[in-house]
Structure formats: structure tokens, C-alpha cells
Amino acid sequence: MTKQHHNNKTYYDILKILPDTNDQEVRDAYLTLARIYHPDKNRNKHNIASTRFKMIGEAYSNLQTESKRQHYNRILRLKNAHKTHIKAENDNQKPRNKNRLWDQLFGLFTPVKPAPHSQQPSSNRS
């Protein structure tokens, strides 16, 4: 049912709609984008238009009804929960190069410590 390997774009992103969109708005967005990216209307960029047109069709087929959108939203929540879990596991690991990158980047901006002021006798002008 859901493929979605489009550089981390959701089907909502592809159709340029919000998750709370109703059936008619999903259909309108699909038809508008399908007309724009139809391969026959973009003969000079046929490959790009064809790929985009397929992505739009895939997104629409997975979002066209409320029940399909609910199913897709569950999948998105699971994916996000999985990403968060992986990030949490990685956060608990010991860093390899503890501060190396930080030092390389921000060591350049560390202010130079001023030399201690030598106390010079104050000159009195007479």
C-alpha cells in the first residue's frame, strides 16, 4: 500500500496539503498537480514529469479517503517513534571523538587571553 521513498517527504508534502484535509481537498490537490506534472504536458522534461506524476498518484492513492489517511497517519507515527527510539539509543553511546569537532570549529573563535598588564609607574606631570 505505502511505498514512499521520496527523500523523507510525506504524501502530504507531495500533494502540498495538511493532514487534516478532507476528501475533496485531497482530490482537488491531486487533480491540480496531476495536470501540472502530466508527462504529455512536459515533453521536454518527460523523465522528471513522469517521476513526479507517479509520486503524485501514489500519494493520492494512499490519502484519497479518510480511512486511508488514518492508516497512513498511524504508519507515520510508528516511523517517527522508531526514529526517536534509535536517536535515544545513539545518545546513550559514548562519543567517539568527544570534543574534537567542537574544538576544531569553535577553537577558532576562542578569544585570546590578554597579556597580564604590567604595572607601570604612573608618571606625574609637573
Secondary structure, 3 states (H helix, E strand, C coil): CCCCCCCCCCHHHHHCCCCCCCHHHHHHHHHHHHHHHCHHHCHHHHHHHHHHHHHHHHHHHHHCCHHHHHHHHHHHHHHHHHHHHHHHHHHCCCCCCCCHHHHHHHHHHCCCCCCCCCCCCCCCCC
